[in-house]
Amino acid sequence: MLGAVPDRLATALADVVGDGHVLSDADVVAGYTVDWTRRWRGPAALVVRPRSTAEVAEVLRVCRAHRVPVIPQGGNTGLVGGGVPSASGLGGFPVLLSLTRLADLDPVDKTAAQVTASAGVTLAHLQDAAKSAGLAFAVDLAARDSATVGGMVATNAGGIHVLRYGGMREQVIGLEAVLAAGQVISRLDGLIKDNTGYHLSGLLVGSEGTLGVVTRARLRLVPRLGERVTALLGLAGTAEAQAVVAALHRALSTLEAAEIFYPEGLDLVMAHAGLGAPLGRRWNAYLLIECADHTDPTEALADALASLAAAGGPAVASDGAAVASDAAGRAALWAYRERHAEAVNALGVPHKLDVTLPEARLAEFETSVRAVVASVAPAAQLVLWGHVGDGNLHVNVVGPPPDDERVDDAVLCLVAGLGGSISAEHGVGRAKMRWLGLTRSPAEIGVMTAIKNALDPDGLLNPGVLLPAALSL
Amino acid sequence: MLGAVPDRLATALADVVGDGHVLSDADVVAGYTVDWTRRWRGPAALVVRPRSTAEVAEVLRVCRAHRVPVIPQGGNTGLVGGGVPSASGLGGFPVLLSLTRLADLDPVDKTAAQVTASAGVTLAHLQDAAKSAGLAFAVDLAARDSATVGGMVATNAGGIHVLRYGGMREQVIGLEAVLAAGQVISRLDGLIKDNTGYHLSGLLVGSEGTLGVVTRARLRLVPRLGERVTALLGLAGTAEAQAVVAALHRALSTLEAAEIFYPEGLDLVMAHAGLGAPLGRRWNAYLLIECADHTDPTEALADALASLAAAGGPAVASDGAAVASDAAGRAALWAYRERHAEAVNALGVPHKLDVTLPEARLAEFETSVRAVVASVAPAAQLVLWGHVGDGNLHVNVVGPPPDDERVDDAVLCLVAGLGGSISAEHGVGRAKMRWLGLTRSPAEIGVMTAIKNALDPDGLLNPGVLLPAALSL
């Protein structure tokens, strides 16, 4: 395959993007071919960095002509190996298509409350631009400085505001994308209502680079809510946290985030980041909530919590709450939650299993997963956190070697047995491809495969991600 | 085609659904094969009324074996001929698949704020069930007593609350559907976050019965907001109405509806329904807005309107506003908007052209479309109304014969020229299929056709709707 024609491929790609943007030095390429966790890595022939949709289209045409698979990559903050090559060299030595140079961000359309962003725009850049226009971008997540619009679209990123605004799919009004044969489809007109045929933009969201390469997105913005309150509550357990969130969600229109973590994660973060304890004593579960509104939501939150306790729901103890309405105080509370990922990564290479459970099974899962991991990997460290309003827990296991999949298998089977999803917001990638059948039926996988074959008949785009690699390349 | 084997087909279908649910009497069949406007009608061999997903699957297998196309139909409130046969007999005499007997509505899951509804459940039934559980279903539209969940999913119905909650697509957590070969795909587990592969449910939403037959839907519910205020404002024109809505949308989290209509429509409704004038004098445009919250939103709305006027925006005159916070008063104001459709239908068979314009071109379109219609059909009556917050106008033309498409062509070309969409919320159906290329590129239509061929290779489902009928049947 590639071995025979690397120079001709590199030359043809350089003709498209310029010499300086075809990277083949092994050390440079290596920086692109390993993920943030260091668990997922594999060889690539070279890295190509186009600057525009037209260049992406031409790159795909060249790769197709050379029969070389393509791995699209954004900010490389994915956690399931969906943006790096396969360790097994499956599909040969692919071209890694970095989209970070597609960094144009159009002026915010204040009237429509929309903006058009190219794939390489970071989330932080997008958020800043929205803020400057008196608006906000509804999705937020801890990797905001690196994660890009293209990657977030391709993986249907979730984050901390899903319970109020939905995830990335709900923010996408339309997309521009390049399909495998180089065709460009473009729907950037910003029309909220457009019922003219299949929702191709929606199909590309979450398709993990296997159906097309997203190059631009027309995104909705939401009103900027300047008044916020953040509260960290200590509670007796997961079930109590769920009860609080359900009650607040019913009582308040302002609830924007509801995050959960546990003592072992808090200890790790405190040690890693040198932080003191947030509450006067230790609790079984920590619930971080945030409300936002045009007017100060602090009192309404306090009232809602008091009503809940009066109605027999979980009561918040006097030493079980830290509340902040100012930016610095809120950031200090958020740090306990947001620094979990880096604290875990500092322990070693984590197995990251991001899962959803039905509301009614979340607390049971939280208990069971501790037993399951202890049984399969007794020496491992298990750290859990997540978005309790969405039934979404991030299961982090440090200890087992990266290529030992026994703990992955045990956790994902537990999830499936409880009626959950093996991927809440990170996607399937390479990490979970072999477990897709746990929760997706043969009929569903058959339809997905039919769509993949219809749009990418040569199996050019991200082979081995989400679905098994086709054999035609 | 069918002519040769009608009895065998009827017998085979009766074996699936029972004799009483295969309707072949010409008068009975005729009741299903004409739409609400009376503009779209065509012949069908028979009507089949299954009771369950399994029966739908078997019906599709039987029809496929007999090589007879299938036209799925819900409440038959569609306006683009997507649920009735082709007048030209294109694709032969099809089977009309009525889904109204799939009428099961599961108990509301209050904890998750979700419900599972079968395709034949009416919107009104769904809304009542949600209300009984202390929740609400976010989509609302005037045809609520007839429109069904399946039809609303298949057409991605919009309605009056899109600016707050999105349309039908945003309410669908997952679907159960039968594909052309009888495979059932089912995703009713209610998991908000599930990033395991292509978003098949989202692809089926708005596919107008051409990719699969939706049999059940898992739907999100929203908190029931008991306090409401409705205001009818008289304004100088469309641009002023847009300015008011944009300002309210920024200032209030509670804005739920923003409807526009014009004097000629108001006159028609008043005459048809025997209603008095809503405001002390006549205005160029009427804006109906509704806010809803847990607490009374009336004062906040008044404040926001006063702030807008103080900031140099459109001022509401003292004789230019009617406000109601009680149910009867609100219903009286809504009647002026909601009775437009029946008032127009009483004039004759309307040409109904539901379109979206970019925010910046909506007022220009409102003026231009009057000139265009006057030029093409000088004797016609033109009545406009719509959802101003979404840039969505319903263009109704009464006068030209149903099969005279000159006015359709002129209006849709005007829309495309202004960067709009030829279908905001009704879909493409048979009515607009030939104009799809006005706003969808050859690349997009190519992808849609590839998906159609991948999922329905025999062209069994709703041939001639949305895309040209395939020739294989």
Interface residues (C-beta under 8 A of the other chain):
Chain A: T111 A112 A113 G134 T155 N156 G158 V162 G166 G167 R169 E170 L179 Q183 V184 I185 S186 R187 D189 G190 L191 I192 K193 D194 N195 T196 G197 Y198 H199 L200 G202 L203 V205 G206 S207 L211 P223 L225 A246 H249 R250 A251 L252 S253 T254 D293 H294 T356 P358 E359 A360 H387 D390 G391 N392 G419 G420 S421 I422 S423 A424 E425 H426 G427 V428 K432 L436 T439 R440 S441 A443 E444 I445 G446 V447 M448 A450 I451 N453 A454 L455 L466 L467
Chain B: T111 A112 A113 G134 T155 N156 G158 V162 G166 G167 R169 E170 L179 Q183 V184 I185 S186 R187 D189 G190 L191 I192 K193 D194 N195 T196 G197 Y198 H199 L200 G202 L203 V205 G206 S207 L211 P223 L225 A246 H249 R250 A251 L252 S253 T254 D293 H294 T356 P358 E359 A360 H387 D390 G391 N392 G419 G420 S421 I422 S423 A424 E425 H426 G427 V428 K432 L436 T439 R440 S441 A443 E444 I445 G446 V447 M448 A450 I451 N453 A454 L455 L466 L467
